[in-house]
Amino acid sequence: MSLATDWTARNGPDIEPKEPGSRVFFAPPTSNGIVWLRPIRPEDYTFLRSLEMSGEIGVRWRFRGSTPSPEQWIQSLWGNSLAQFIAMSASDNQAIAMVSLYDANFQDGIASVAVSKFSIEDRSMRTMSALLLFLNYSFTNWPLRKVYFDVPEFNLEQFGMALKSELKVEAQLKDHMFAAGRYWDRFTLSLFREHWDEVKARYATLIDGTS
């Protein structure tokens, strides 16, 4: 008998078994057979920073070509962050994306979500599955009324046409951002909790891996 079991047997409250249909605690999953989400570790910093500092992915991400110091980069990584994970492919255990929940405002019940795909050429459903899994994690863990996505026009395709159609366009700032030699629009998209319940049922296969 473990110490915890022994302590409960001797000191635990006398609680009757719950009746069928009573409330049950369900922790949101962080894996689904397609992808799994793992916390960011200090040993990931070099890899993540190199992605943000070079190549096409670098100019698409938040710094858009600038090169902050390592100290500034680490501070920006965790600043205003409530939860963030690296999404790993279940088939080959490769890192495919990063998902973040930040700028949470619990008085108003809102937060922002970001998803950053590590390979522009990746056209699989894995990133979409990771985002759906993370949205489920976020809506289950916190009393969020809705979440926002601030997305440059040139990054809209990473959501996929199916998921993009589920998001509401709340704002479109014309020619708001300069990148790749021209100006681009910036979109503010949103997803309400009540609509998430419908999305969750519609994309159950990509969230929990069921067929």
For each residue, the residues with C-beta under 8 A, 3 or more apart:
1: 5 6 9
2: 5 6
3: 6 7
4: 7 8
5: 1 2 8 9
6: 1 2 3 9 10
7: 3 4 10 11 12
8: 4 5 11 12
9: 1 5 6 12
10: 6 7
11: 7 8
12: 7 8 9 15
13:
14:
15: 12
16:
17:
18: 22 23 24
19: 22
20:
21:
22: 18 19
23: 18
24: 18
25:
26: 140
27:
28: 136 137 140 141
29: 32 133 136 137 208
30: 36 37 38 85 133 137
31: 35 36 37 90 133
32: 29 35 36 90 129 133 206 207 208 209
33: 90 209
34: 89 90 125 126 129 206 209
35: 31 32 87 88 89 90 96 126 129 130 133
36: 30 31 32 87 88 90
37: 30 31 85 86 87 88 99 130 133 134 137
38: 30 85 86 88
39: 84 85 86
40: 44 48 77 84 85 86 98
41: 44
42: 45
43: 46
44: 40 41 47 48 86
45: 42 48 49 70 73 74 77
46: 43 49 50
47: 44 50 51 95
48: 40 44 45 51 52 77 98
49: 45 46 52 53 70 73
50: 46 47 53 54
51: 47 48 54 55 57 58 61 118
52: 48 49 57 58 61 62 63 73
53: 49 50 58 63 67
54: 50 51 57 58
55: 51 58 59
56: 59 60 120
57: 51 52 54 60 61 116 117 118 119 120
58: 51 52 53 54 55 61 63 64 65
59: 55 56 64 65 179 180
60: 56 57 64 120 152 154 155 179
61: 51 52 57 58 64 116
62: 52 76
63: 52 53 58 66 67 68
64: 58 59 60 61 177 179
65: 58 59 179
66: 63
67: 53 63
68: 63 72 73 76
69: 72 73
70: 45 49 73 74
71: 74 75
72: 68 69 75 76
73: 45 49 52 68 69 70 76 77
74: 45 70 71 77 78
75: 71 72 78 79
76: 62 68 72 73 79
77: 40 45 48 73 74 81
78: 74 75 81
79: 75 76
80: 102 103 104
81: 77 78 84 100 101 102
82: 101 102 104 111 142
83: 100 101 137 138 141
84: 39 40 81 98 99 100 101 102
85: 30 37 38 39 40 98 99 134
86: 37 38 39 40 44 95 97 98
87: 35 36 37 95 96 97 98 99 126 127 130 133 134
88: 35 36 37 38 93 94 95 96
89: 34 35 92 93 94 95 96 126
90: 31 32 33 34 35 36 93
91:
92: 89
93: 88 89 90
94: 88 89
95: 47 86 87 88 89 118
96: 35 87 88 89 117 118 119 122 126 127 130
97: 86 87 115 116 117 118 126 127 130 131
98: 40 48 84 85 86 87 114 115 116 118
99: 37 84 85 87 113 114 115 116 130 131 134
100: 81 83 84 113 114 115 116
101: 81 82 83 84 104 111 112 113 134 138 147
102: 80 81 82 84 111 112 113 114
103: 80 111 112
104: 80 82 101 110 111 142 144
105: 108 109 110 111
106: 109 142 143
107:
108: 105 145
109: 105 106 143 144 145 146
110: 104 105 144 145 146 147 148
111: 82 101 102 103 104 105 138 142 144 147 148
112: 101 102 103 147 148 149 150
113: 99 100 101 102 131 134 135 138 147 148 149
114: 98 99 100 102 149 150
115: 97 98 99 100 127 130 131 134 158 159
116: 57 61 97 98 99 100
117: 57 96 97 120 122 127 158
118: 51 57 95 96 97 98 122
119: 57 96 122
120: 56 57 60 117
121:
122: 96 117 118 119 126 127
123:
124: 127
125: 34 128 129 160 206
126: 34 35 87 89 96 97 122 129 130
127: 87 96 97 115 117 122 124 130 131 158
128: 125 131 132 159 160 162 163 206
129: 32 34 35 125 126 132 133 206 207
130: 35 37 87 96 97 99 115 126 127 133 134
131: 97 99 113 115 127 128 134 135 159 163
132: 128 129 135 136 163 199 200 203 206 207
133: 29 30 31 32 35 37 87 129 130 136 137 206 207
134: 37 85 87 99 101 113 115 130 131 137 138
135: 113 131 132 138 139 147 191 196 199
136: 28 29 132 133 139 140 200 207
137: 28 29 30 37 83 133 134 140 141
138: 83 101 111 113 134 135 141 142 144 147
139: 135 136 142 144 147 193 196
140: 26 28 136 137
141: 28 83 137 138
142: 82 104 106 111 138 139
143: 106 109
144: 104 109 110 111 138 139 147 193
145: 108 109 110 192 193
146: 109 110 190 191 192 193
147: 101 110 111 112 113 135 138 139 144 190 191
148: 110 111 112 113 170 188 189 190
149: 112 113 114 159 167 187 188 189 190 191
150: 112 114 186 187 188
151: 155 156 159 186 187 188 189
152: 60 155 156 177 179 184 185 186 187
153: 156 177 184 185 186 187
154: 60 179 180 184
155: 60 151 152 158
156: 151 152 153 159 164 187
157: 160
158: 115 117 127 155
159: 115 128 131 149 151 156 163 164 167
160: 125 128 157 163 164
161: 164 165
162: 128 165 166 203
163: 128 131 132 159 160 166 167 203
164: 156 159 160 161 167 189
165: 161 162
166: 162 163 191 195 199 202
167: 149 159 163 164 189 190 191
168: 189 190 191 192 195
169: 172 187 188 189
170: 148 188 189 190
171: 187 188
172: 169 185 186 187 188
173: 176 185 186 187 188
174: 185
175: 183 184 185
176: 173 183 184 185 186
177: 64 152 153 183 184 185 186
178: 182 183 184
179: 59 60 64 65 152 154 182 184
180: 59 154
181:
182: 178 179
183: 175 176 177 178
184: 152 153 154 175 176 177 178 179
185: 152 153 172 173 174 175 176 177
186: 150 151 152 153 172 173 176 177
187: 149 150 151 152 153 156 169 171 172 173
188: 148 149 150 151 169 170 171 172 173
189: 148 149 151 164 167 168 169 170
190: 146 147 148 149 167 168 170
191: 135 146 147 149 166 167 168 195 196 199
192: 145 146 168 195 196
193: 139 144 145 146 196 197
194: 197 198
195: 166 168 191 192 198 199
196: 135 139 191 192 193 199 200
197: 193 194 200 201
198: 194 195 201 202
199: 132 135 166 191 195 196 202 203
200: 132 136 196 197 203 204 207
201: 197 198 204
202: 166 198 199
203: 132 162 163 199 200 206 207
204: 200 201 207 208 210
205: 208 209 210 211
206: 32 34 125 128 129 132 133 203
207: 32 129 132 133 136 200 203 204
208: 29 32 204 205
209: 32 33 34 205
210: 204 205
211: 205
